[in-house]
Amino acid sequence: MKNKHYFSKALFATLMALFINAATTVAQCTIPIAPGQSYSEGFDSGEMECWTVETTSSATWAVMQGTGSNVVAFQNASADQEARLVSPTFDLTGSNSATFSFAYAMMALYPPYDELTVSYRTSPSDSWHQLATYSISDWSNTFDASFTLDDLSATFQVSFLGHCNGGYYIFVDDIEIVSAGGCARPAGLSANEITTNSALLGWSTTGGEESWTIDLNGHQTTVTSQPYLMEQLEPNTEYNFRVKAKCGGGLESEWSQPTTFKTMCDVIVVTDDEPYFDDFEASEEFVCWQNQIEAGEDEWVVDPGYLILNNTAFFIWLGDVAWLISAPLDITAVTEPILTFKHRQRSLGPQVDELSVYYATSSDDSWHLLDNYTDAYEDWVEESYVLPSASGTYYIAFRAKSNDADGVYVDDVRVGNYIDDGIEETSSLAVSVSPNPTSGGVTIASNSADGEVTIMDLFGRKVASAIMHEGHAEVDLSSCAKGVYVARISSEVGTSTIKLVKE
């Protein structure tokens, strides 16, 4: 189960952080873990206490200091180089089983990705027994892993083998071994069925827990079952939650890794005078949009101008499918509701990623397809659709399917009335535009000596303006993109609109 953890966000934000302990020879330790007890390591001391690194190359493991917490990291090395991080020796005699858990993250740009192999052995002379191998790239998330161990001994060890295939870093943190009879730390935290004021919180269990304590933004609640529906939340609010277990005999686990979720927005009321518009510039996180994964593990993200100038909604993750769903919109007061947006899907060889656009009239309604786009769009394309069946809980959704191409981009989403609807055309105000179409400047003339000219695109955004003098105004559109625009002329004689075409 994927979770957004504090330590990954901090480390990815400070990618060039300094390794503060690159030691490869550390005194080995033997740590007894009696039944009912546990061992945990988060590397917060800045040292790899009792951990050793085995390597025959320049590859190594070392503590990396982030802005939120420390982790141990396998640093960028040459292809095919390896290094193994070996735990202290654990004395688990007297225990029939134990739970081994940790958190990990991996970063790369292109496959083949680095590999992390997790293993155990019962003695220094024993061979390593593989538990799992991971090979992914995710720049903003970490993952929890948990294993039940029953091949225990007085000289038990675990290890993390990093193998470089050209990636950047492998991170490991919050390692824990809980001996049977202890109280295992919850893992696999999730938040589902998120609404404006509730979320269904879940986590893994081992069967020996009597209750759990949920810490939600610093407020704690004790529950006796999970998943647990947390209610009375605030709309459009980010919540951090973590969980610890309480077991028999007064035992208590460590706190789980935290994860985050965000409640949905309240209904947004749209009118002719106040359309809904989002160009994703307000934040590097979505505001009042929800991600929903259909296939794979990755979501839409706000690209903060890294790949294309200005923020956009962006989806590229290889082979995955995800939805970007708006907040509920009340469009019942809109005279003729219309959805307008622009998108781009550049090809990469023969592959093109796909975009589909849907609407629903309520949270219980099925999705209705407006259109889908499977061809390559090398430049931005603007689209407009009349929205049928207006309701007080209307949703817009963009579904992206990756075919390993250059990604799907969506920007400048607008829901509202046609921008020239509701404008009274006054017959006494005569207006002309020349040249039309134009490749640059235009002259607007009217039978009114004075007035104001406003040029808008089809999203209702002002792109230029001018003041009329003696019945004329000059407007320069040379910096505007090709397309259709609307000129609105307002004067004491009246108001009029006229369409412009920029070639």
C-alpha positions, 0 to 999 in steps of 0.5 A: 500500500502506497503512502505519502510519508514525511521523510520521502517528501523532505528528502526529495525536496533536498536531493543534494543533502549530505551523507553524514555517515559513510562508514563501512566498518562499524562494531557489530552488536548482539541485541536480544529481543525477548518474547513480547519485545521489539527493536526499532531503528530510524537512524535519527541519531545520524549514525548507523549504530551496529549496522555494517556495509558490505561492498567491493565497489564504490557503492555504499549505504550511509545515513542521509540527513533530510529536513524532516528526518534521517534515513539510510540511503544507497547512493548513486553508483555506477551500473551493476555496483552493489552494496549490502546493509547488514543489521546487528545480530538479533538474539530471538531465542524463545520466540516462535515468530517475529514481524519484520517491517520497514519503509522504503523509497526508490528514485530514477528517471528511466528503466531499468530501475535500481533493485532493492533485495531484502533478505535474512540469515540465521547465522554468519555462516548461513546463506542469505534467504531472499524475502523480496526484491523491489524495482520501482521509481517514484519521486514523491512516495514511500512504501511499507513492507512487512514480513512474518519470520519463523526461522529464528535463532540466537544469531539472526540478521536481516540485510538490504542489498542495493544494486545500481542500474543507473538510478539515483537513490534507494532509501530505507527507514523505520526498521522494526522487528517485533518478537511474538508476544509483542505489539506490532506497529501498524503498517499499510495505512490508507484513507478511502471513501473520502468526502467533504467531512469524512474518511475511512481510515485503515491499516494492517493488523496481526490479530493480537491487538485490543485497540488502536489510537489514531493521531489525526493532526494532533488529536487522538482517538481510541478505537477497537476496530478498523477500518474506522470512519473518521467524521466531522472533518473540515472540507478541503483540508489536509490531514496527517494521521498515524496509528499505534496498537495496544495489546494485552498485558499493557503492551503498546506498539510504536507509532506507525509511519504517518500518511496524509489525505485531503478532504474534498471541497464543499459544493462550488456554486457557479453562476453566469457572473462567477464561472469556475476556473482553475489554471493550477497556478494557486498551488503545487498541489491540486485544489479541490480535485481528487485523484482516483487510480484505476490501474497501476499506482500513480496519480495525476500531479501538478507540474510546477513549470518543470516540463511546460511553462506555468503549472499544469495538470500532468500524467505520464506514469508508464502503463497506468490509468488515473482519474482527476475529478473535480469538486462538486459544482452547482451549475443550476444557475448557469444559463447555458453551462459549458466546459472549456479546457486545453490539453496536449498529448505529444507522441513518443515514437508511435505511442500516444497517451490517451485522454478522456473527458467525463461528467456526472450529475452526482456522486452516485451517478455513473460517468458519461463520456464527453469525448476522448482523444487518442491522437497526438496533439503536439501543441495546446488544443482548446476544447469546449462542450455544452454540459447537459443535465445541470445539477447542484452536484455536478462533476467533471473528470479527466481520465488519462491512460499512459501508453509510454508516450510523452504524457497528458497535460490539461490546463485552464479548466473553465465551467460557466456560461458562454462568455458573450451570453447575457450581454445586451447587444444594443442596436444603436452601438455599431462596431467594426473590426479590421482586419479580421482575421488578423495576424497582429494589430486590429482597429476597432471602430464604433459610432461612439466617440468614447468607450472601453475595449476588452479582448477575451479568449474563450476561457473568459480571460482578458488578454488585451484592452484599450480606450477608444478615442474619437470612435477608434481604438488600436489593439495589438494581438501579436503576442496572443496565440492563434485562435478565436477571441471576443472583443467587448466594447462598452460605451454610453451608447451601449454594449456590443461584442464581436468575434476576432480571429487571430491567425 
